[in-house]
Amino acid sequence: MINGVVGGNTRRKLDPKEFRGFSIADAIAPLVFVNGADGTESKAPQVFTLIHELAHIWAGDSGISSADIEARQGEQAELWANQVAAEVLVPADDLRKAWRGADLDELSRLRRTFSVSTLVILNRAFNAGLLEWSDYQQRYGAEMERIGAQTQDGGAGGGNFYKVQPYKVSRKLVRGRGG
């Protein structure tokens, strides 16, 4: 499931800072929910969260994800799910072959190559031994500031809820038979 608002209320957006997704492990009907409000600039954060939450399902765990890929310590299940998602999306061997450095142009190139965020690229570079911890922290902080500035400059966006809603829910289904 994916949604970025509470119920159908477009004024009550889900805050990605509160959670990025969650999973409910169940033998009959496992569930993965991805916060659709996460990643206004691209779908990359949502894809990372989807794989992260699938890793929880594979392990038989349920949980809520803040997906703090910068963390070095924390709950083992969260760290493991982050590692799984990162390896699925950016295999370390592939990154080592494609790596040419960590300047902004290079991070953007790798982001497009692997279809993930620049933050995931930085994390994978650190885990692959391509960046030292202090360099990683500095670059990660700078990248967070850059992304934050872009998000603030991006504007509200969106469309007319009432014009789009009939296409989200089938008109025939809403009216019932013969309608």
KADA-V617822 format. One record per residue. N is the residue number from 1. PSI is psi in whole degrees, -180 to 180 (none if undefined). BURIAL is + if it has 9 or more other ideal C-beta (glycine too) atoms within 8 Angstrom, else -. Layout:
# KADA-V617822
{{N	PSI	BURIAL} {N	PSI	BURIAL}}
This chain:
# KADA-V617822
{{1	148	-} {2	135	-} {3	149	-} {4	3	+} {5	163	+} {6	119	-} {7	-128	-} {8	12	-} {9	103	-} {10	-13	-} {11	-12	-} {12	76	-} {13	146	+} {14	133	+} {15	115	-} {16	-21	+} {17	-24	-} {18	-45	-} {19	151	+} {20	-21	+} {21	175	+} {22	162	+} {23	147	+} {24	111	-} {25	122	+} {26	138	-} {27	-31	-} {28	-45	-} {29	76	-} {30	152	+} {31	137	-} {32	129	+} {33	132	+} {34	132	+} {35	110	+} {36	-13	+} {37	-7	+} {38	131	+} {39	58	+} {40	-25	-} {41	-22	-} {42	173	-} {43	-4	-} {44	-46	+} {45	-35	+} {46	-39	+} {47	-43	+} {48	-46	+} {49	-41	+} {50	-49	+} {51	-40	+} {52	-48	+} {53	-35	+} {54	-37	+} {55	-40	+} {56	-43	+} {57	-44	+} {58	-36	-} {59	-8	+} {60	21	-} {61	150	+} {62	153	-} {63	171	+} {64	137	-} {65	127	+} {66	-13	-} {67	47	+} {68	90	-} {69	-11	+} {70	-22	-} {71	141	+} {72	-22	-} {73	153	-} {74	-169	-} {75	130	-} {76	-40	-} {77	-39	+} {78	-44	+} {79	-42	+} {80	-45	+} {81	-37	+} {82	-42	+} {83	-41	+} {84	-50	+} {85	-44	+} {86	-42	+} {87	-36	+} {88	-45	-} {89	-34	+} {90	82	+} {91	134	-} {92	-42	+} {93	-41	-} {94	-40	+} {95	-43	+} {96	-39	+} {97	-35	-} {98	-14	-} {99	130	+} {100	4	-} {101	180	-} {102	25	+} {103	168	-} {104	-41	-} {105	-41	-} {106	-42	+} {107	-40	+} {108	-41	+} {109	-46	+} {110	-35	+} {111	-45	+} {112	-39	-} {113	-46	-} {114	-4	+} {115	47	-} {116	175	+} {117	162	+} {118	-28	+} {119	-39	+} {120	-40	+} {121	-46	+} {122	-43	+} {123	-45	+} {124	-38	+} {125	-41	+} {126	-49	+} {127	-27	+} {128	1	+} {129	17	-} {130	-16	+} {131	143	+} {132	158	-} {133	-46	-} {134	-41	-} {135	-42	+} {136	-48	+} {137	-44	+} {138	-47	-} {139	-38	+} {140	-46	+} {141	-43	-} {142	-40	-} {143	-38	+} {144	-42	+} {145	-44	-} {146	-46	+} {147	-41	+} {148	-41	-} {149	-40	-} {150	-42	+} {151	-41	+} {152	-33	-} {153	-10	-} {154	-20	-} {155	177	-} {156	-46	-} {157	-168	-} {158	-179	-} {159	-168	-} {160	113	-} {161	-44	-} {162	-26	-} {163	-30	-} {164	-32	+} {165	-42	+} {166	-25	-} {167	-20	-} {168	-36	-} {169	125	-} {170	130	-} {171	-39	-} {172	-41	-} {173	-42	-} {174	-41	-} {175	-24	-} {176	-171	-} {177	145	-} {178	4	-} {179	none	-}}
